[in-house]
Amino acid sequence: IATSDAAARVIYGDAFSNYVAYVTPSFNGFSGSIALAPTQTAVGGVPGNVGNDAATKDAMSYTLQYANGPIAAGLNVTDAAQTNGYTMTTALASYDLGVAKIGYTYQDIKLNDGTQKPGAANVLTAIVPVGAGSISGGYGVRGAKTSAAGDDVKQTFIGYKYNLSKRTYGILNYGNWLNAVGDAQNSNLTALTLVHDF
C-alpha cells in the first residue's frame, strides 16, 4: 500500500509461487504448520511499499488450527519481508449450530516501512444448508486508515453452492463493495464457478 489502500479489500491474502511447508499431525484437535517461501515477490495480494530494508529475507508463515466437534478456529501470521514487505495476522473461528454455521474473521496488517497501515478488518459469515447445497453470506468492514475515499471499506456477499455429485459442485456468488478506492468507489461482482475434485 504505497500511497493509499488502492486495492480496498476487506480481507487480503497472498499467493507465493514456490514454498515448502511442514504440517503437524492433529493432537486432540490441534494442528500447526510452518511454511517458508524463498525470496520472491508475492502475487495478487497485499499491495506493497518501498520502505523495507530486508529485501532479500525469505517469507515465513506460521499457522495454528483447532477443529473439534462444532468448533473450528485458526490463527495465521505471515511475515513477508521482501521489498513489498508486511506482517499480516489473521484469526478466524466458526461454530456449527446444525441449522447454520456462523463464522468470524479478524485481520490486521503492518507494513514494514512503519508509516502506513490498512485498518483492521472484521468479517461475519454464515452458511445455511439448503437442499442439495447451501446458501452463504457475509458482511465485512475494514477501517480506512489510508483510504483515499476517507471512509471504511464495506463488503457484502451472498452465494449458493449446489452439489452436482460427490466431487462436482457449482457456486454462484454476488459481492458488493462500498467506498473502495480504484477504478470506482462502489462496485459489484457476480461470479459463477464450476469445481470438480480429482
Secondary structure by P-SEA (a helix, b strand, c coil): ccccccccccbbbbbbccccccccccccccccccccccccccccccccccccccccbbbbbbbbbbbccccccbbbbbbccccbbbbbbbbbbbbbccccccbbbbbbbbbccccccccbbbbbbbbbbcccccccccccccccccccccbbbbbbbcccccccccccbbbbbbbbbcccccccccbbbbbbbbbbcc
